[in-house]
């Protein structure tokens, strides 16, 4: 891989850093917000989860500007939304203004989860596509880690307003991201499919994939001639794409039914439920972020060596063992010391090396170029709808039923994921994007 390709991928993947930071930073503010504004459990759950509802809209609609105006311009506006959201949330005078700006941040998260992996997928050569797209996930977990450490370090800074500083810090990396995005090229596949600009696309491909330039351009030209259409919603909704639609929905469904977002958003609360003091809970939340980062790096290293399915198998087994053990620990009140933190670290490691490393890569690979934006939006929307629902109801269910039944439910869902990976999930490692259309996009009863 040449330096420019790596640089472009890292810059675009920094959208994942903003994504992760914005997702996790709220864990340090959620209890102060409830106390200062006197929120009920229901309003508290909505205030914390409201960004995820914006995320749903951002994921659902993110493919539209990416299709119409290009990947690059959409990424720039995503950075601007992050910056405005961070400043507005930090300065909000009451809960409803706070929720408005959190929705704006959610729009950025949802759109970035669609556009950034899509862009990297479209510039990467097949043999390195997995690890390059997985840099987006690496940046997500790096952002989560930095958010947890930032929250820990900013505790008490500014007195009761320390949570405002926690939220406002995100504006700085958002500004840096906006500046850097200006210097990345437009997606060559978007230029060909939507603008017919073969010359400009070729110049980018000669840098990013010099060995596959002619093959990629010929395959795209043939695809356009055969389809006689650009990225149209009517094309996406045909029966021809039922298999990748089914696969995208299922991997997103299982991702959130693992409980990962509930842990990321409410990590300090879960540790406090296990009898750990508030300050120690913040520090152990940072431990969650560190484990996430280390095992995401391992997943990034292995994804193009072992493939997507093997990582999903490893992750599924780890999910089941850790979640079932956490449920048992809470049920039998064996939560002292390091029992729950260690089990949750195993859970996070299982997620990072499995679903965390695979989901954005897999969804971005399985759809052809002419409908990739819609397919990415569908998978991401499914992901964020479930994330919003789970994050909204988690504090209510945790108060009413306790953590044991919740973690047991997540463990059962991961048993279903294991069955799906074993019997239904196809492998996409090392296959050129245009070749995947022939192997996955055609209806295959073995996958359905």
Helices and strands as residue ranges (DSSP letters): H 3-25, G 26-28, H 30-37, H 41-68, H 71-91, H 95-123, G 126-128, H 129-154, G 159-161, H 162-168, H 170-181, H 188-190, I 191-195, H 198-208, G 210-212, H 213-227, H 233-236, G 239-241, H 242-256, H 260-273, H 278-302, H 308-331, H 339-351, I 352-356, H 357-365, G 369-371, H 372-401, H 403-423, H 433-436, I 437-441
